[in-house]
Amino acid sequence: MSHLSRRDLLRTSGAGLLALAAGGTLAACGGSGSGSASGGDADTGTVTVWSWATAAEALRGIVPAFEKDNPGIKVDVQDIGEPAIWDKITVGLAAGGQGLGDVLHIGCDYLPGYMEKFPGGLANLSELGADAHKDEFAKGLWPVVTGKDGHAYALPWEVNPLGFFYRKDYFDKAGIDPESLTTWDDLIAAADRFKAANPGIAVIGLNKAANPTPDLDFLQGLMQLQGAFYFDLQGKITVASEPAVRALTIVKRLEEAGLIGDTPGVQSWVPVMKSGKLAVAAMPAWVAHYLEKKFPDQSGNWRLTKPPAVTPGGKRTALVNSTHLAVSASSPRRRAAWKFVEYALTRTASVNAMFNAGGVFPALTTAYTDPLYSAPSAYYGGQPVLKTFADLATDGGDPTNYSGDYARALKLVSDAQTKVLLKGADPAAVLQDAAKQLAQQTGRTIA
């Protein structure tokens, strides 16, 4: 998948994640965010919102209604670009909040690092009333926006449940019903039948050499289906945990079964998909619109179901990533900024307007009552794909702690996966080595 993410759809330029933390640009501080609501209680004026690309455009779409309902507050949504926005936020936080926008659009892979490395940089939204909305979002997201002090420092905007997109025509040729594949073992067991019926077609596409960037979305999804990740909620290293080893073992077995196709480089996944050489995209909610946009000639061939479980009877839901809106603690208009965040993310009309405008699948579960989530899609053979994702989001998933050291973990685990895919290495051994290196680099303990 070449580390394909929603940012590849939203971004206007840039290469991605590793530039932030791997280069050590986050100042070394401890604790979680602790910004206070006091001193920034202005509830009028112009609120500046930082976002990027189509997400910024979606936010602009709700500004007229907000300004009408909140006289005295104006909103200026700025498209900072991605990854430029991460550098700007980092520099602003490192400078004590100078030059920051009032509202900041932040991904789940950056938010924990900002809270850990810059305590006091983000406003304490619990003091402004955020806790009243705690149960309104997909289960598993609230811990992501909560600091170690138990207070919320952002509200969830976008959520991406993991799905299992598949080419119905290819599986039909093999006489395999993907709905019956309840575990990844079931898929591996059907490998010979699938390959015999579909010569030259791979099931999963991975950048095996991880060149030039890691390709771990699939592996991470397998971990998240088990409620695991590189770190636990206390920040301890779980890179070599049993769920992690099971996940990498599945990757190895898929490779040995001949079901993984190589998609080298950053952009190769798209042309391989375009040529019809991949049968599955084990990817999250935003991909529903992406496939339709990128591969219109494959209309009618694709379907969606829940991802197979890692273990028999295991979970088939995972929230693989999310984005959030936070308020800068240095903003003199924190109350006005909070009013906009609350208006944008806790109202069904707002989040669905933004979903229609920018494809940002909402974390607010009341949004799913809208008929658009049960509408059939011609591209998916009349299947209501959004309903599948709405059901998955309603079920929720286990919270994921990316921590402030995600980029370091990403590089080490990527190296481990490459050793497994290219050299046949033992998953447990390479992950244990990765965990030891991560502990040495970060000072964190291994769980």
C-alpha positions in Angstrom: 0.0 0.0 0.0 3.1 2.2 0.1 1.9 3.9 3.3 -1.1 5.2 1.5 -3.0 7.4 3.9 -5.9 9.8 3.8 -3.3 12.6 3.7 -2.3 11.4 0.2 -5.8 12.4 -0.8 -5.9 15.6 1.2 -2.4 16.9 0.8 -1.2 19.4 -1.7 2.5 18.7 -1.2 5.0 16.9 1.0 6.4 13.6 2.0 4.8 12.6 5.3 5.4 11.7 8.8 9.0 10.9 9.6 10.3 14.5 9.3 8.7 15.5 12.6 9.7 13.2 15.3 12.5 11.2 13.8 14.5 14.3 13.4 14.0 15.1 17.1 12.3 18.4 16.4 10.0 18.0 19.3 11.4 19.6 22.5 12.0 17.1 25.2 9.4 17.7 27.9 7.3 15.4 30.0 3.6 15.1 30.9 0.5 15.9 29.0 -1.1 19.1 27.9 -2.2 21.4 30.6 -3.4 24.6 29.0 -5.9 26.5 31.1 -9.0 28.2 29.9 -8.4 31.3 32.0 -6.9 34.4 30.4 -8.3 33.5 26.9 -12.0 34.0 27.6 -12.8 36.4 24.7 -15.9 35.1 22.9 -15.8 37.6 20.1 -13.3 38.5 17.4 -11.8 36.6 14.5 -10.9 33.0 15.0 -8.1 31.6 12.8 -8.4 27.9 11.9 -5.4 25.9 10.5 -6.1 22.9 8.3 -5.2 21.7 4.8 -6.6 21.0 1.4 -10.2 19.6 1.1 -10.5 19.4 4.9 -10.0 23.2 5.0 -12.5 23.7 2.3 -15.0 21.6 4.2 -14.5 23.8 7.3 -15.0 26.9 5.2 -18.4 25.5 4.1 -19.9 25.7 7.6 -18.5 29.2 8.5 -21.5 31.2 7.2 -23.9 29.2 9.3 -21.7 29.5 12.4 -21.2 33.2 12.0 -24.9 33.7 11.6 -25.6 31.8 14.8 -22.7 33.4 16.7 -22.7 37.1 16.0 -19.5 38.8 17.0 -17.3 35.9 15.9 -15.7 35.7 12.5 -13.8 32.6 11.3 -10.8 32.6 8.9 -10.0 29.1 7.7 -6.4 28.8 6.4 -5.1 26.0 4.2 -1.6 25.7 5.6 -0.8 22.6 3.5 0.4 19.2 4.6 3.0 18.4 5.9 3.8 22.2 6.3 1.1 22.4 9.0 3.1 20.0 11.3 6.2 22.2 11.1 4.3 25.3 11.7 2.5 23.9 14.7 5.7 22.4 16.1 7.6 25.7 15.7 4.7 27.6 17.3 4.4 25.3 20.3 8.2 25.4 20.8 8.0 29.2 20.8 5.4 29.2 23.6 2.5 29.4 21.3 3.6 32.4 19.3 2.1 32.7 15.8 -0.2 29.7 16.2 -3.7 29.7 14.8 -6.6 29.6 17.3 -7.9 26.3 16.1 -5.5 23.5 15.0 -6.4 20.5 12.8 -4.2 17.7 14.2 -3.8 14.0 13.2 -3.8 11.1 15.7 -0.1 10.5 15.0 0.9 14.0 16.1 -1.6 14.9 18.9 0.0 12.6 21.6 3.4 14.0 20.8 2.2 17.6 21.1 0.6 16.8 24.4 3.7 15.0 25.7 6.4 17.3 24.4 4.7 20.7 24.9 2.6 20.6 28.1 0.5 23.7 28.2 0.6 24.2 24.5 -3.0 23.1 23.8 -6.0 24.5 25.7 -7.8 22.3 28.3 -11.1 21.8 26.5 -12.6 20.0 29.5 -12.6 23.4 31.3 -14.6 24.8 28.4 -17.2 22.0 28.4 -15.8 19.3 26.2 -16.5 16.4 28.6 -20.3 16.9 28.0 -19.6 15.3 24.5 -17.5 12.4 25.7 -20.0 9.7 24.7 -21.0 11.2 21.4 -18.0 10.0 19.4 -17.0 6.5 18.1 -15.8 4.4 21.0 -12.1 4.3 21.5 -11.5 7.9 20.4 -11.8 9.8 23.7 -8.6 8.4 25.2 -6.8 9.7 22.1 -7.7 13.3 22.9 -7.3 12.9 26.7 -4.1 13.9 28.5 -2.5 12.1 31.4 -4.4 14.5 33.7 -7.7 13.2 32.4 -8.7 16.3 30.6 -9.5 16.6 26.9 -7.3 18.6 24.6 -9.1 18.2 21.3 -12.4 16.9 19.9 -12.5 14.0 17.4 -13.5 15.1 13.9 -12.6 12.3 11.4 -12.6 8.6 12.2 -11.4 5.8 9.9 -12.7 2.3 10.7 -10.8 -0.5 8.9 -12.6 -2.2 6.1 -11.9 -5.1 3.7 -12.5 -3.9 0.1 -12.4 -6.8 -2.4 -12.8 -7.5 -6.1 -16.0 -9.6 -6.3 -15.2 -10.7 -9.8 -11.9 -12.3 -8.8 -13.2 -14.0 -5.8 -16.2 -15.3 -7.8 -13.9 -16.9 -10.3 -12.2 -18.8 -7.4 -15.6 -19.8 -5.9 -14.6 -18.0 -2.7 -17.1 -15.9 -0.7 -15.2 -13.2 1.2 -18.1 -12.8 3.6 -17.2 -16.3 4.8 -13.6 -15.4 5.6 -13.9 -14.8 9.3 -10.1 -14.9 9.9 -7.0 -14.2 7.9 -6.2 -17.9 8.3 -9.3 -18.6 6.2 -7.9 -16.4 3.4 -4.5 -18.0 3.5 -6.1 -21.5 3.4 -7.9 -20.4 0.2 -4.7 -19.1 -1.4 -4.2 -22.0 -3.9 -7.8 -21.7 -5.2 -7.5 -18.0 -5.6 -4.2 -18.1 -7.5 -5.3 -20.9 -9.7 -8.4 -18.9 -10.8 -6.6 -15.6 -11.0 -3.0 -16.0 -12.3 -0.9 -12.9 -11.9 -3.3 -11.3 -9.4 -2.1 -10.6 -5.9 -4.4 -10.1 -2.9 -2.5 -7.5 -0.9 0.0 -4.9 -2.2 2.9 -3.9 0.0 6.1 -2.0 -0.6 8.3 -4.9 0.6 11.6 -3.0 0.7 10.0 0.0 2.4 11.8 2.3 0.0 11.7 5.2 0.4 9.1 5.2 3.1 7.6 2.6 5.6 4.6 0.7 4.5 3.0 -0.4 7.7 -0.7 0.5 7.4 -1.6 -3.2 6.9 0.5 -4.5 9.7 -0.8 -1.8 12.1 -4.4 -2.7 11.1 -3.7 -6.3 12.1 -2.4 -5.1 15.4 -5.3 -2.7 16.0 -7.8 -5.5 15.3 -6.3 -7.1 18.4 -6.4 -3.9 20.5 -2.6 -3.5 20.2 -0.1 -1.1 18.8 3.6 -0.1 19.3 2.8 1.4 22.7 0.2 0.7 25.4 -1.9 3.5 26.9 0.8 4.0 29.6 3.4 4.6 26.9 5.3 1.3 27.4 6.7 -0.4 24.4 4.5 -3.2 23.0 6.3 -3.7 19.7 7.2 -7.3 20.5 3.9 -8.2 22.2 2.0 -11.4 21.3 -0.5 -9.5 19.2 2.3 -7.8 17.3 4.1 -11.1 16.6 0.8 -12.6 15.4 0.3 -9.7 13.1 3.7 -9.9 11.5 3.4 -13.7 11.3 0.2 -13.2 9.2 2.2 -10.9 6.9 4.8 -13.6 6.6 2.3 -16.3 5.9 0.5 -14.2 3.3 3.9 -13.7 1.6 4.7 -17.4 1.7 1.3 -18.2 0.2 2.0 -15.9 -2.7 -0.7 -13.5 -1.9 1.3 -10.3 -1.5 2.3 -8.3 -4.5 5.2 -5.8 -4.4 4.2 -2.2 -4.8 7.6 -0.5 -4.6 8.1 3.2 -4.1 5.7 5.8 -3.0 3.3 5.9 -5.9 3.3 2.4 -7.3 0.2 1.1 -5.4 -2.0 3.3 -7.6 -0.8 2.0 -11.0 -0.8 -1.6 -9.8 -4.4 -1.1 -8.7 -5.3 0.6 -11.9 -4.0 -2.4 -13.9 -6.3 -4.6 -11.9 -3.5 -6.6 -10.3 -4.7 -6.4 -6.7 -7.8 -8.1 -5.3 -8.1 -6.6 -1.8 -7.6 -3.2 -0.2 -7.6 -3.7 3.6 -8.0 0.0 4.2 -10.2 2.5 6.1 -13.3 4.5 5.4 -11.8 7.3 3.4 -10.9 4.8 0.7 -14.6 4.3 -0.2 -14.6 7.6 -2.1 -10.9 7.3 -3.1 -11.4 4.1 -5.1 -14.4 5.5 -6.9 -12.5 8.6 -7.8 -9.2 6.9 -8.8 -10.5 3.8 -10.6 -13.8 4.6 -12.2 -13.4 1.9 -14.8 -13.6 -0.7 -12.0 -17.1 0.3 -11.1 -19.3 -2.7 -10.1 -16.3 -4.9 -9.3 -15.6 -3.8 -5.8 -17.4 -4.8 -2.6 -16.8 -4.2 1.1 -17.1 -6.3 4.2 -15.7 -6.3 7.7 -12.0 -7.2 8.0 -11.2 -10.8 9.0 -10.2 -11.3 12.6 -6.7 -12.2 13.5 -7.7 -15.0 15.8 -10.9 -17.2 15.7 -13.7 -15.3 17.4 -11.6 -12.2 17.6 -12.6 -8.6 16.9 -13.4 -7.5 13.4 -13.4 -3.8 14.2 -10.5 -1.3 14.5 -10.3 2.5 14.3 -7.0 2.8 12.5 -6.7 6.6 12.5 -8.4 9.8 13.2 -8.1 13.6 13.1 -9.1 16.2 15.6 -9.6 19.9 16.3 -7.7 21.5 19.1 -7.4 25.0 20.5 -4.1 26.8 21.0 -3.6 27.6 24.7 -1.9 30.8 23.7 -5.0 32.1 21.9 -6.6 35.2 23.3 -9.9 33.9 21.8 -10.1 30.5 23.3 -13.7 30.6 24.2 -14.7 31.8 20.7 -12.4 29.2 19.2 -14.0 26.5 21.3 -17.5 27.6 20.2 -16.4 27.0 16.6 -14.9 23.6 17.4 -18.0 22.6 19.3 -20.3 23.9 16.5 -18.3 22.1 13.8 -17.9 18.7 15.5 -20.9 18.1 17.8 -23.7 19.0 15.4 -25.0 16.4 12.9 -25.7 19.0 10.3 -22.1 20.4 10.5 -20.2 17.1 10.3 -22.4 15.8 7.5 -22.0 19.0 5.5 -18.3 18.7 5.9 -18.4 15.0 4.9 -20.3 15.8 1.8 -17.8 18.6 0.9 -14.6 16.9 1.8 -15.1 13.2 2.4 -14.1 13.4 6.1 -15.9 10.5 7.7 -17.3 11.9 10.9 -16.5 10.5 14.4 -19.8 11.9 15.7 -22.1 8.8 15.8 -25.4 10.7 15.6 -24.3 11.6 12.1 -25.0 8.1 10.9 -28.7 8.5 11.1 -28.7 10.6 7.9 -30.0 8.6 4.9 -26.8 9.2 3.0 -25.1 6.5 5.1 -27.6 3.8 4.0 -27.7 4.9 0.3 -26.7 2.2 -2.2 -23.6 2.9 -4.3 -23.5 2.0 -7.9 -19.7 1.7 -7.8 -20.0 -1.0 -5.2 -22.7 -2.9 -7.0 -25.5 -1.3 -5.1 -24.0 -2.0 -1.7 -24.5 0.7 0.9 -20.7 0.9 1.8 -21.1 3.8 4.1 -23.5 1.9 6.3 -20.8 -0.8 6.8 -18.4 1.8 8.0 -21.0 3.5 10.1 -21.8 0.2 11.8 -18.0 -0.4 12.4 -17.6 3.1 13.8 -20.6 2.6 16.1 -19.1 -0.6 17.4 -15.9 1.3 17.9 -12.4 0.0 18.6 -9.7 0.0 21.1 -7.8 3.3 21.6 -4.4 3.6 19.9 -1.6 5.5 21.6 0.8 6.8 18.9 2.8 8.6 21.5 5.5 11.1 20.8 7.8 8.4 19.6 5.7 7.0 16.8 8.1 7.9 14.0 10.9 6.0 15.7 8.7 2.9 16.2 7.6 3.2 12.6 11.1 3.0 11.3 12.2 0.1 13.5 9.1 -2.0 12.8 9.4 -1.2 9.1 12.9 -2.6 9.1 11.6 -5.7 10.9 8.8 -6.2 8.3 11.3 -5.8 5.5 13.5 -8.5 7.0 10.5 -10.8 7.2 9.4 -10.1 3.6 12.7 -10.1 1.9 14.8 -12.4 4.0 12.3 -14.7 5.6 13.2 -13.6 9.1 11.4 -14.8 12.3 8.7 -12.3 13.3 9.3 -12.7 17.0 13.0 -12.3 16.8 13.0 -9.2 14.6 10.3 -7.5 16.7 12.2 -8.3 20.0 15.2 -6.6 18.5 13.1 -3.6 17.4 11.7 -3.3 20.9 15.1 -3.3 22.5 16.3 -0.6 20.0 13.2 1.5 20.7 13.8 1.3 24.4 17.4 2.4 24.0 16.4 5.3 21.7 13.5 6.6 23.8 14.1 5.6 27.4 10.7 3.9 27.5 10.3 0.5 29.2 9.2 -2.6 27.4 5.8 -3.8 28.7 
